[in-house]
Amino acid sequence: MASASFPLVELSSIANEQNEWVALLLEAAGQPTDGACLQALFGPPDLLEAIAPLDCVVRIDDPAILTPPVLNVLPPSRVLLAVRASALAREGAGKALAQLQLTGYRVLLDGDLPPGVQPPSALRTVARDCSADAPRAISLPALFGPHLAYGVADMERFQACENAGFSWFAGDYVLDSVAPDDDGTSRRRMMTMLALLARDADSHELEQQLKQDPALSYHLLKLVNSAAFTSGVPITSFGQAINRIGRRQLQRWLQLLLYARQDPDGPPNLLLPLAAMRGGALEALCKQEGGERDAQDAAFMAGVFSLLDRLFRTPMAELLQELNLPEPVSAALLRREGVLGQRLLLAEAQQADASTLAGAGIDAETWWNCQLQAFHWAIQVARHV
């Protein structure tokens, strides 16, 4: 049973310069993260098991909350502590954080140091909120890190942060990270594939379309030959692929593979795991309430397709004219209407609050559990595609 006192938590992805998810950023929503919150989240094994092998960066205002019972649930091999730098003004705080660093914790000083305060020599890794201003092109300690820039709004800010020496990034720049098509060929092929999926086209039609798209074909065959599906017999044809993973799973993977449009030798597309996370979260909510398979599929589709306008750099209304989606999915994508629309707003929110949860008809603990399932799924997608 969900607890009314369960903390509302913000959980977002952190990527490196190669567009690979490396960690998740965690903080309590609308209030400082305290010891009780950390014990509620990290006490059970669910969180770190769900996001493995990623690390978790926890933002902390007051290092005094890091008591022995709290540290007992924060394994230093998996948890990084981003502690507000202003806390060093308090007597003994710098020494305590330096001791944590020496015992195996990775400590990031978050924000500007208080005037006249010098950090202990052991604390050389930083985190910065870059939502308001681009960081100065400063020389960060090359032998320390990773330095984290969060609140990175767009690709211009991302470039500034990278030039300043940061190597981990979090923020909405992900939504701005897709290069437009040169001639529109890729867009037309993807829209054809989407239309085939929406009208439940037969396998032969899907095979014919896949054969015209080398990049999508590459990713599909790579997927079905991965550890997620392999039985030791290599898959070399689309017919075999369909038989191996089943038609329903094929449709789901193709919806996600639409985001895997980069050159096989290029960096991953950061929209891919984000789309997987949204689809997984909406499906988990539907499934938890006893929704039938078709309803779960619609919820998954709404989450995955919510980034199509970003992928194609085209208004959603124009994209959906070419498809025949179920009405609840269209209403959610176009107007954020209905239960599905409210839950899509929740999945999109960077800072979910109590009113957003109430609008979606769920409580904080339910949403937390669905987020864990969704991030686990998205991490697997990113590793196999």
C-alpha positions as CSV (number, residue, x, y, z in Angstrom):
1,M,0.0,0.0,0.0
2,A,1.3,3.4,-0.9
3,S,2.3,5.8,1.9
4,A,0.9,9.3,2.1
5,S,4.2,10.4,3.6
6,F,6.4,9.1,0.9
7,P,8.7,11.9,-0.4
8,L,8.1,13.4,-3.8
9,V,11.3,13.0,-5.7
10,E,12.8,14.5,-8.9
11,L,14.8,11.9,-10.9
12,S,16.5,12.9,-14.1
13,S,19.2,11.5,-16.4
14,I,22.8,12.5,-16.6
15,A,24.7,11.9,-19.8
16,N,28.4,12.3,-20.8
17,E,29.9,13.9,-23.9
18,Q,29.2,10.8,-25.9
19,N,25.5,11.0,-25.3
20,E,25.5,8.0,-23.0
21,W,23.5,7.9,-19.8
22,V,26.0,7.6,-16.9
23,A,24.0,8.4,-13.8
24,L,20.7,9.8,-12.5
25,L,20.3,13.0,-10.5
26,L,18.1,12.8,-7.5
27,E,16.7,15.4,-5.1
28,A,13.5,15.9,-3.1
29,A,10.9,18.0,-4.9
30,G,10.2,21.5,-3.5
31,Q,12.2,21.0,-0.3
32,P,15.7,20.1,1.0
33,T,16.6,16.5,0.8
34,D,16.8,15.2,4.4
35,G,17.9,12.0,6.0
36,A,14.4,10.5,6.3
37,C,14.0,11.0,2.5
38,L,17.3,9.3,1.7
39,Q,16.5,6.3,4.0
40,A,13.1,5.9,2.4
41,L,14.5,5.9,-1.1
42,F,17.8,4.0,-0.6
43,G,16.8,1.7,2.3
44,P,15.1,-0.8,0.1
45,P,17.3,-2.2,-2.7
46,D,14.8,-1.2,-5.5
47,L,16.4,2.1,-6.5
48,L,20.0,1.0,-7.1
49,E,19.0,-2.4,-8.6
50,A,16.6,-0.6,-11.0
51,I,19.2,1.8,-12.3
52,A,22.2,-0.5,-12.4
53,P,24.8,-0.1,-13.7
54,L,24.3,3.7,-13.5
55,D,25.4,5.7,-10.5
56,C,23.1,8.1,-8.6
57,V,24.0,11.7,-7.8
58,V,22.2,13.0,-4.7
59,R,21.9,16.8,-4.2
60,I,22.2,17.8,-0.6
61,D,21.9,21.2,1.0
62,D,23.2,20.3,4.5
63,P,25.9,17.7,5.0
64,A,24.8,17.3,8.6
65,I,22.1,14.9,7.4
66,L,24.8,12.4,6.4
67,T,24.6,10.6,9.7
68,P,25.9,7.0,10.1
69,P,22.4,5.5,9.6
70,V,22.0,7.5,6.4
71,L,25.4,6.7,5.1
72,N,24.7,3.0,5.7
73,V,22.1,3.0,2.9
74,L,24.3,5.1,0.5
75,P,27.0,2.8,-1.0
76,P,30.0,4.9,-2.0
77,S,30.5,2.7,-5.1
78,R,27.1,3.8,-6.5
79,V,26.2,7.1,-4.9
80,L,27.8,10.6,-5.5
81,L,27.1,13.4,-3.1
82,A,26.5,16.8,-4.7
83,V,26.7,19.1,-1.6
84,R,25.9,22.8,-1.7
85,A,29.2,24.6,-1.5
86,S,27.8,27.3,0.8
87,A,27.7,24.6,3.5
88,L,31.5,25.0,3.8
89,A,31.0,28.2,5.7
90,R,29.8,26.1,8.7
91,E,32.6,25.1,11.1
92,G,33.8,21.5,10.5
93,A,31.8,21.0,7.3
94,G,34.8,21.0,5.0
95,K,36.7,18.5,7.2
96,A,33.7,16.2,7.4
97,L,33.2,16.2,3.6
98,A,36.9,15.7,3.0
99,Q,36.8,12.7,5.3
100,L,33.9,11.2,3.3
101,Q,35.9,11.6,0.1
102,L,38.8,9.8,1.7
103,T,36.6,6.9,2.8
104,G,35.4,6.3,-0.7
105,Y,32.5,8.7,-1.4
106,R,32.7,11.0,-4.4
107,V,31.8,14.5,-3.3
108,L,30.9,17.3,-5.7
109,L,30.8,20.9,-4.4
110,D,27.5,22.3,-5.8
111,G,27.6,26.0,-6.5
112,D,29.8,28.9,-5.6
113,L,32.0,28.9,-2.5
114,P,31.3,31.4,0.2
115,P,33.5,34.5,0.1
116,G,36.9,33.8,1.7
117,V,36.3,30.1,2.1
118,Q,38.8,27.7,0.5
119,P,37.8,24.0,-0.1
120,P,39.9,21.2,1.4
121,S,42.4,19.9,-1.2
122,A,40.6,16.6,-1.4
123,L,37.4,18.3,-2.8
124,R,38.2,19.1,-6.4
125,T,35.0,18.0,-8.2
126,V,32.2,20.4,-8.8
127,A,28.6,20.6,-9.9
128,R,27.0,23.8,-11.3
129,D,23.4,24.9,-12.0
130,C,23.8,26.3,-15.5
131,S,20.1,27.2,-16.0
132,A,20.5,30.9,-15.6
133,D,24.0,31.6,-17.0
134,A,26.5,29.9,-19.1
135,P,29.6,28.9,-17.2
136,R,32.8,30.8,-17.7
137,A,35.5,29.1,-19.8
138,I,37.5,28.1,-16.7
139,S,40.1,25.4,-16.3
140,L,38.6,22.7,-14.1
141,P,41.0,20.2,-12.5
142,A,41.8,17.8,-15.3
143,L,42.7,14.9,-12.9
144,F,39.4,15.2,-11.0
145,G,35.8,14.8,-11.9
146,P,33.5,14.1,-13.4
147,H,32.3,17.7,-13.2
148,L,28.5,18.0,-13.5
149,A,26.6,20.8,-15.3
150,Y,22.8,20.6,-14.6
151,G,20.0,22.8,-15.8
152,V,21.6,22.8,-19.3
153,A,18.8,24.3,-21.3
154,D,19.9,23.8,-25.0
155,M,22.7,22.8,-27.2
156,E,24.3,26.3,-27.1
157,R,24.5,26.0,-23.3
158,F,25.7,22.4,-23.6
159,Q,28.6,23.6,-25.8
160,A,29.5,26.3,-23.4
161,C,29.5,23.8,-20.5
162,E,31.6,21.4,-22.4
163,N,34.1,24.1,-23.3
164,A,34.3,25.0,-19.7
165,G,35.5,21.5,-18.8
166,F,32.3,19.8,-17.6
167,S,31.9,16.1,-18.7
168,W,28.5,15.2,-17.2
169,F,25.3,17.0,-18.3
170,A,21.7,17.1,-17.3
171,G,18.9,19.3,-18.6
172,D,16.5,20.1,-21.5
173,Y,19.4,20.3,-24.0
174,V,18.4,16.7,-24.7
175,L,15.3,18.0,-26.5
176,D,17.5,20.2,-28.7
177,S,20.0,17.5,-29.6
178,V,18.6,16.1,-32.9
179,A,20.1,17.2,-36.2
180,P,17.5,17.9,-38.9
181,D,17.3,15.7,-42.0
182,D,19.2,17.0,-45.0
183,D,16.7,16.1,-47.6
184,G,13.6,14.8,-45.8
185,T,14.1,11.2,-47.0
186,S,14.5,9.9,-43.5
187,R,11.4,11.6,-42.3
188,R,9.2,10.2,-45.1
189,R,10.4,6.7,-44.5
190,M,9.8,7.0,-40.8
191,M,6.4,8.4,-41.2
192,T,5.5,5.5,-43.6
193,M,6.7,3.1,-40.9
194,L,4.6,4.8,-38.3
195,A,1.6,4.6,-40.5
196,L,2.1,0.9,-41.0
197,L,2.4,0.3,-37.3
198,A,-0.7,2.4,-36.6
199,R,-2.9,0.4,-38.9
200,D,-1.5,-2.9,-37.8
201,A,0.1,-3.7,-41.2
202,D,1.1,-7.3,-41.8
203,S,4.6,-8.5,-41.4
204,H,5.4,-8.6,-45.1
205,E,4.7,-4.8,-45.4
206,L,6.9,-4.1,-42.5
207,E,9.7,-6.2,-44.0
208,Q,9.5,-4.3,-47.3
209,Q,9.7,-1.0,-45.5
210,L,12.6,-2.1,-43.4
211,K,14.6,-3.2,-46.4
212,Q,14.5,0.3,-47.7
213,D,16.0,1.8,-44.5
214,P,19.5,0.5,-43.8
215,A,19.9,2.4,-40.5
216,L,16.7,1.1,-39.1
217,S,17.4,-2.4,-40.4
218,Y,20.8,-2.4,-38.8
219,H,19.4,-1.4,-35.4
220,L,16.7,-4.0,-35.5
221,L,19.0,-6.9,-36.3
222,K,21.5,-5.6,-33.7
223,L,18.7,-5.6,-31.1
224,V,17.4,-9.1,-31.8
225,N,20.9,-10.5,-31.8
226,S,21.6,-8.9,-28.4
227,A,21.7,-10.6,-25.1
228,A,18.1,-9.5,-24.5
229,F,16.8,-12.0,-27.1
230,T,19.5,-14.2,-28.3
231,S,19.2,-18.0,-28.1
232,G,22.6,-18.7,-29.6
233,V,21.3,-18.8,-33.2
234,P,22.1,-15.6,-35.2
235,I,19.2,-13.7,-36.7
236,T,19.9,-12.7,-40.3
237,S,16.5,-11.8,-41.8
238,F,13.5,-9.7,-40.8
239,G,11.2,-12.7,-40.9
240,Q,13.3,-14.4,-38.3
241,A,13.4,-11.2,-36.2
242,I,9.6,-11.0,-36.2
243,N,9.3,-14.6,-35.2
244,R,11.9,-14.3,-32.5
245,I,10.5,-11.3,-30.6
246,G,6.8,-11.5,-31.5
247,R,4.7,-9.0,-33.4
248,R,3.6,-7.0,-30.3
249,Q,7.2,-6.5,-29.1
250,L,8.3,-5.8,-32.6
251,Q,5.9,-2.9,-32.9
252,R,7.1,-1.5,-29.6
253,W,10.8,-1.8,-30.5
254,L,10.1,-0.2,-33.9
255,Q,8.5,2.7,-32.2
256,L,11.6,3.2,-30.2
257,L,14.0,2.4,-33.1
258,L,12.6,5.4,-34.9
259,Y,14.7,7.5,-32.6
260,A,17.9,5.5,-33.4
261,R,18.5,7.4,-36.6
262,Q,22.2,8.2,-36.1
263,D,25.0,6.7,-38.1
264,P,26.0,3.3,-36.6
265,D,29.4,4.7,-35.7
266,G,28.0,8.0,-34.4
267,P,26.9,9.0,-30.9
268,P,23.6,7.7,-29.5
269,N,20.4,9.8,-29.8
270,L,19.5,11.1,-26.4
271,L,15.8,11.1,-27.3
272,L,15.8,7.3,-27.5
273,P,16.1,6.5,-23.8
274,L,13.9,9.5,-22.9
275,A,11.2,8.2,-25.2
276,A,11.6,4.7,-23.7
277,M,11.3,6.2,-20.2
278,R,8.1,8.1,-20.9
279,G,6.5,5.1,-22.6
280,G,7.6,2.7,-19.8
281,A,6.2,5.1,-17.1
282,L,2.8,5.5,-18.7
283,E,2.5,1.7,-19.4
284,A,3.5,0.9,-15.8
285,L,0.8,3.2,-14.5
286,C,-1.8,1.6,-16.7
287,K,-0.7,-1.9,-15.9
288,Q,-0.7,-1.2,-12.1
289,E,-4.4,-0.1,-12.4
290,G,-5.3,-3.3,-14.2
291,G,-5.5,-1.8,-17.7
292,E,-5.9,-4.4,-20.5
293,R,-3.2,-5.0,-23.0
294,D,-4.6,-2.6,-25.6
295,A,-4.8,0.1,-23.0
296,Q,-1.2,-0.6,-22.0
297,D,-0.1,-0.4,-25.6
298,A,-1.9,2.9,-26.0
299,A,-0.2,4.3,-22.9
300,F,3.2,3.1,-24.1
301,M,2.6,4.7,-27.6
302,A,1.6,8.0,-26.1
303,G,4.8,8.2,-24.1
304,V,7.1,7.2,-27.0
305,F,5.4,9.3,-29.6
306,S,5.4,12.4,-27.3
307,L,8.9,13.3,-28.7
308,L,8.1,12.9,-32.4
309,D,7.8,16.7,-32.9
310,R,11.3,17.1,-31.4
311,L,12.6,14.2,-33.6
312,F,11.2,15.6,-36.8
313,R,11.2,19.3,-35.9
314,T,7.6,19.4,-37.1
315,P,4.4,20.4,-35.2
316,M,2.7,17.4,-33.6
317,A,-0.6,18.2,-35.3
318,E,1.0,18.0,-38.7
319,L,2.7,14.6,-37.9
320,L,-0.5,13.0,-36.5
321,Q,-2.4,13.9,-39.7
322,E,-0.5,11.1,-41.4
323,L,-1.4,8.5,-38.7
324,N,-4.5,6.8,-37.5
325,L,-3.9,6.7,-33.7
326,P,-6.5,5.8,-31.1
327,E,-8.5,8.9,-30.0
328,P,-7.1,8.8,-26.4
329,V,-3.6,8.8,-27.7
330,S,-4.2,11.7,-30.1
331,A,-6.0,13.7,-27.4
332,A,-3.0,13.2,-25.1
333,L,-0.4,14.1,-27.7
334,L,-2.2,17.1,-29.1
335,R,-3.9,18.7,-26.1
336,R,-2.8,16.7,-23.1
337,E,-6.4,15.8,-22.5
338,G,-7.9,12.9,-20.6
339,V,-6.3,10.6,-18.0
340,L,-3.5,9.7,-20.5
341,G,-2.9,13.4,-21.2
342,Q,-2.5,14.2,-17.5
343,R,-0.1,11.3,-17.0
344,L,1.9,12.4,-20.0
345,L,2.2,15.8,-18.4
346,L,3.6,14.1,-15.3
347,A,6.1,12.0,-17.4
348,E,7.3,15.2,-19.1
349,A,7.6,17.3,-16.0
350,Q,11.0,18.2,-14.8
351,Q,9.7,19.1,-11.4
352,A,6.5,17.1,-10.6
353,D,4.5,18.6,-7.7
354,A,1.5,17.5,-5.7
355,S,-1.0,19.1,-8.1
356,T,0.5,17.3,-11.1
357,L,0.3,14.0,-9.2
358,A,-3.3,14.8,-8.2
359,G,-4.2,15.6,-11.8
360,A,-2.8,12.3,-12.9
361,G,-4.8,10.5,-10.1
362,I,-1.8,8.9,-8.4
363,D,0.3,9.3,-5.3
364,A,4.0,9.9,-4.8
365,E,5.0,6.3,-4.0
366,T,3.1,4.9,-6.9
367,W,4.8,7.4,-9.3
368,W,8.2,6.6,-7.7
369,N,7.7,2.8,-8.4
370,C,6.6,3.5,-11.9
371,Q,9.6,5.7,-12.5
372,L,11.9,3.0,-11.3
373,Q,10.4,0.5,-13.8
374,A,10.6,3.1,-16.6
375,F,14.2,4.0,-15.9
376,H,15.2,0.4,-15.7
377,W,13.5,-0.2,-19.1
378,A,15.1,2.9,-20.7
379,I,18.6,1.9,-19.4
380,Q,18.2,-1.5,-21.1
381,V,17.0,0.1,-24.3
382,A,20.0,2.5,-24.4
383,R,22.3,-0.4,-23.9
384,H,20.9,-2.6,-26.7
385,V,20.0,-0.1,-29.4
